[in-house]
């Protein structure tokens, strides 16, 4: 019979208690006490209102299958806990408790997100903890939570060691970050500037390469299988990416060098071939997002920090509209302060970070009643950490130029035809 999460932790605590009574080694006993403390924290969370409610729900009770999968993963994570002496000595048990506690914190946010029947945009002023929130979610061990950071290393490595990477390899890399590596006790390499285990840090740096090669290898393998069966099984992920790519960049063709299994680019007009690294930052960013989204696990939470990075509005608005539509099995959580991007979202819930208590507590509040306030004005309001002065006129007007210089350090100047909104209760967003 499978034990419940609470029963598992109770048994685990009993095993620790027995071990403590037998131990004559002060160092070993100290380790047991540390593990016991964290295990008691896990038990407290399991008995708490939020986690106990989430764990009591059946898969059919969840509004979205994304959260159902995450909760199921977390339940398995908890019920897999068992005591071993080796786990005490190598800190595996202590790390396991810390992982579970961290995922408890994250699952609470994901559960709240799942209660929205829409995708989500999170906004807030500079310093409100937007990027910290993305990093916090990135520390999750949940298998269907993918976080695409604002900072990306968009360099394609044409190396033999990366040419056999699969989609599964890419997913594993996306689920790693430096915080998890350190917490898991990976050995340090003093010659590595990132102070991380070399092979792991290389994977983190080369996720762009791995994402592309995963698409290429998936494409080649399916093509070979189709040839054996003498039939076409439908578009591969790479072909899907190529179709969308061609709609944005019709003069640049992406193709696979069959001999080396490497992705190349070609100028359609001149037929000149060149490396992916010769693409512009915007083009590479578009390719990275396409590869990442198409290879994301089914029914994932996809968190994207600054989804407009390196791209102009004509591309990023349409790109994300397409990707959200193509991956409608996923729930997207965008973190942005870009007014153009946020105001262009359709059927989205907008949350703003009302306050942030470091290191891992954010008060997120939905802007549900917009009171006929334009979205771009709302984003300006919640995106400012300074007092606000509303100024009538255009960006080139003398009023705007004068006020912007007079109050450059301590006020935010917002251009607005404010007379059109005489009853706006703006105080709730300030």
Helices and strands as residue ranges (DSSP letters): H 5-22, H 26-47, H 49-56, G 59-61, H 65-79, H 85-89, H 92-114, E 119-123, H 130-138, E 145-148, G 160-162, H 167-174, H 178-183, H 198-205, H 207-229, H 237-248, E 252-257, E 262-267, E 273-275, G 276-278, H 281-294, E 301-305, H 313-326, E 331-335, H 339-343, E 348-357, E 361-366, H 375-382, E 387-391, H 398-406, E 411-415, G 418-421, G 426-429
